């Protein structure tokens, strides 16, 4: 049963992506700099991971406020196209 619980939880890297997304950033380039320095990811890879997390039920269970906010932003942008 414990093995199943582990499979239902996000990994550390996934939790770190959501944690960074919760933060506010001031100034141009601050978020991209944090992505590179703190997560050691390119911004393109970061946004790929983030977008995949928005469709992951584990991410929703871990941080519903952030995931739902980002889903709304994503849907609004899709509607603009």
Number of C-alpha atoms within 10 A of each C-alpha: 5 6 7 8 8 10 10 13 15 17 12 8 11 16 16 15 18 19 12 15 16 15 8 8 13 7 6 8 10 11 17 16 15 15 22 13 11 12 15 11 15 14 16 11 11 18 14 11 15 19 15 11 19 20 12 13 14 17 23 15 13 15 14 14 12 16 24 14 12 17 15 11 12 13 10 11 10 9 8 6 5
